[in-house]
Structure formats: structure tokens, C-alpha cells
Amino acid sequence: MSGELLRVSDLSFERAAKGGEPGFRLELDALALSPAQAVAVTGPSGCGKSTLIDLLALLRRPAHVGSFDFAGHDIARLWATEGTNACAAVRARHIGVVLQTGGLIASLPVWENVTLPQALLGELDEARCEALLRALDLGALKGRLPAQLSIGQRQRVAIARALSHRPALVLADEPTAALGREHAHAAMSLLLALTRETGAALLVASHDTALLEAHEVPLIECACIGDTTRVGTASCERPDYAPLN
């Protein structure tokens, strides 16, 4: 895929105050991503980074959006005419998500967790999954359940699952928050390397700016003003990355 993969403009999301919880508003003027580009959205906990991930993953519908073009689909039109359910096929085909807690299915072993996105598409590619498990040092753990894995191993399985169906866009929500410093650097290196290798665009939501700067990931900052979070602007220009060691 060449050119822009994702372009969003004038997007906002609102959550009304309820049950003692304050209201919340998220505003994004513009965001554009190209294949193999990596960016990170930063800001303090609770500022709305996870909400932004949900919006970009097509799991939530915004209160307003000017335009939302993704992988050849007019998402704004789909939301307006058919709702979030119409986006399920687009999400299954083109998006991979790495959740902060891993989000693995507890009853499935590593192999079935990793192959699940392919199985849902009816396109099992065992060679692809084997290669990902080897790259993430998980080859010997295929038969283990998530409860039998360390936190770091679970997070690496989540990365493998998110990439198994060759998504065009990978969204990672605080993917290293539960890891120690050494494992956080290793996990970020692997996530960046694997997405670059496959040409997937990567957006990471994280409060760990030091880690992101160490890996030369361009930052988009969230500014919190009262109950409103404004997300900075990122262009679709791709930086020149040095190869990872």
C-alpha cells in the first residue's frame, strides 16, 4: 500500500457526567499516517489515550467527525449510515490491537490466541504465526495458557496476535506499562521492528515519553484543559529510521 493509509480530521468524542463521574471531551483536529510510519500519543493517565485507541480501532463512534478515511474506506460515511457494527469487517481485516493488559483469551493456549485473527478471517497462515512466535522468542510456549506465562510473555503473545493477520494499522495501548524497564525496551524494539518489516502503520498510546524518545518515535502530545483533552497534530511524513540492532 502506498500513500496515506489513514487521514482523520475534526474528530470529537463526548462522555456525559454520570454517577458522580465527571464529563469528558476528546478533540482531534487532524491525524494522518502512512504505511510503516510509527507515532506515539502521549499524556498523563486518564487523559483519553485509550479512548482515542478505541475510536481509531472503530470500536467507538465519535460525537462528530469531519472526515475519516482508512484503507480505502470512508469510515465517516459508515458511521453516519450504518453505525459501528458496519466497521467490524474493516477492523477484522485491517487493524491489530495490543491492549495494555494483553487481552488474551484465558481458555486458549498461545497458539490459538495468536491464530485467532486469522481464523476469524478464514485465512490460516501457520508459517506466518510460527515466524512471529520465533521472532518474539515464544516458539516453545505454543501450548501454554496465558496464566502459565509471565507478564512479559503475555505481552509478546499479544503483539504476535495483533500482527498475525498482517494488519495495515497496529494500535498499541500502553503496551509496556506492565513491564520492567529492560523488558519494556525489548518489547518496544520488537513492536517497531515487526511493524516496519511488514509495512504496517503503528500508533502507540503511552505516558512513557522517555522510552518513546529512546526509540526515536515521534510524539503527539495531549493537552488537558479542564474536562477537555486536545490531541496534537501529526503529518503523514515518514521519518528516516535507523535499522534496529
Backbone hydrogen bonds, N-H to C=O, Kabsch-Sander energy under -0.5 kcal/mol:
donor,donor_aa,acceptor,acceptor_aa,energy
5,L,33,L,-2.7
6,L,33,L,-2.2
7,R,69,D,-2.4
8,V,31,L,-3.1
9,S,67,S,-2.4
10,D,29,D,-2.7
11,L,28,L,-2.8
12,S,64,H,-2.6
13,F,26,L,-2.3
15,R,24,F,-2.9
18,K,21,E,-1.6
21,E,18,K,-2.4
24,F,15,R,-2.4
25,R,227,D,-2.1
26,L,13,F,-2.7
27,E,229,T,-2.9
28,L,11,L,-3.0
29,D,231,V,-0.8
31,L,8,V,-2.3
32,A,234,A,-1.1
33,L,6,L,-2.3
36,A,199,G,-0.6
37,Q,34,S,-2.0
39,V,202,L,-2.3
40,A,218,P,-2.2
41,V,204,V,-3.0
42,T,40,A,-0.6
42,T,220,I,-2.7
43,G,206,S,-0.5
47,C,44,P,-1.6
52,L,48,G,-2.2
53,I,49,K,-2.1
54,D,50,S,-2.3
55,L,51,T,-2.2
56,L,52,L,-2.6
57,A,53,I,-2.2
58,L,55,L,-1.2
59,L,54,D,-2.9
60,R,54,D,-1.1
63,A,12,S,-1.8
64,H,12,S,-1.7
66,G,9,S,-1.9
66,G,10,D,-0.5
67,S,9,S,-1.6
69,D,7,R,-2.7
70,F,68,F,-0.5
70,F,73,H,-2.5
71,A,5,L,-2.4
73,H,70,F,-2.3
75,I,68,F,-2.0
75,I,73,H,-1.2
76,A,68,F,-1.0
78,L,74,D,-1.8
79,W,75,I,-2.8
80,A,76,A,-2.1
81,T,77,R,-2.4
82,E,78,L,-2.9
83,G,78,L,-1.4
83,G,79,W,-0.5
86,A,83,G,-0.9
87,C,84,T,-1.6
88,A,85,N,-1.4
91,R,87,C,-2.7
92,A,88,A,-2.7
93,R,89,A,-1.8
94,H,90,V,-2.5
95,I,91,R,-2.1
96,G,169,L,-2.5
98,V,171,L,-3.0
99,L,97,V,-0.6
99,L,102,G,-0.5
102,G,99,L,-1.4
103,G,101,T,-0.7
106,A,104,L,-0.7
108,L,105,I,-1.7
110,V,144,R,-2.2
111,W,142,K,-2.5
113,N,109,P,-2.2
114,V,110,V,-2.5
115,T,111,W,-2.2
116,L,112,E,-0.8
119,A,115,T,-2.6
120,L,116,L,-2.4
121,L,117,P,-1.0
122,G,118,Q,-0.8
122,G,119,A,-0.7
123,E,118,Q,-2.6
129,C,125,D,-1.8
130,E,126,E,-2.7
131,A,127,A,-2.2
132,L,128,R,-2.1
133,L,129,C,-2.4
134,R,130,E,-2.2
135,A,131,A,-2.4
136,L,132,L,-1.8
137,D,134,R,-1.5
138,L,133,L,-3.6
139,G,133,L,-0.7
141,L,138,L,-2.1
142,K,139,G,-0.7
144,R,141,L,-1.7
148,Q,145,L,-2.0
149,L,146,P,-1.9
154,R,150,S,-2.6
155,Q,151,I,-2.1
156,R,152,G,-1.9
157,V,153,Q,-2.3
158,A,154,R,-2.1
159,I,155,Q,-1.7
160,A,156,R,-2.3
161,R,157,V,-2.8
162,A,158,A,-2.2
163,L,159,I,-1.4
164,S,160,A,-1.0
164,S,161,R,-0.6
166,R,163,L,-1.8
168,A,94,H,-1.1
169,L,94,H,-2.2
170,V,201,A,-2.9
171,L,96,G,-2.8
172,A,170,V,-0.5
172,A,203,L,-2.6
173,D,98,V,-2.9
173,D,171,L,-0.5
174,E,172,A,-0.8
174,E,205,A,-3.2
177,A,174,E,-1.2
179,L,176,T,-1.6
184,A,180,G,-2.7
185,H,181,R,-2.1
186,A,182,E,-1.9
187,A,183,H,-2.7
188,M,184,A,-2.4
189,S,185,H,-2.3
190,L,186,A,-2.2
191,L,187,A,-2.4
192,L,188,M,-2.5
193,A,189,S,-2.6
194,L,190,L,-2.7
195,T,191,L,-1.9
196,R,192,L,-2.2
197,E,193,A,-2.3
198,T,194,L,-1.7
199,G,195,T,-1.1
200,A,195,T,-1.6
201,A,168,A,-2.7
202,L,37,Q,-2.9
203,L,170,V,-2.5
204,V,39,V,-2.3
205,A,172,A,-3.0
206,S,41,V,-2.5
206,S,204,V,-0.6
209,T,207,H,-1.6
212,L,208,D,-1.8
213,E,209,T,-2.8
214,A,210,A,-1.9
215,H,211,L,-1.2
216,E,213,E,-1.4
217,V,212,L,-2.5
220,I,40,A,-3.1
221,E,219,L,-0.5
222,C,42,T,-1.7
223,A,230,R,-2.9
224,C,222,C,-0.6
225,I,223,A,-0.6
225,I,228,T,-3.2
228,T,225,I,-1.8
229,T,25,R,-2.9
230,R,223,A,-2.9
230,R,228,T,-0.5
231,V,27,E,-3.1
231,V,229,T,-0.5
232,G,221,E,-1.9
234,A,30,A,-0.8
241,Y,239,P,-0.8
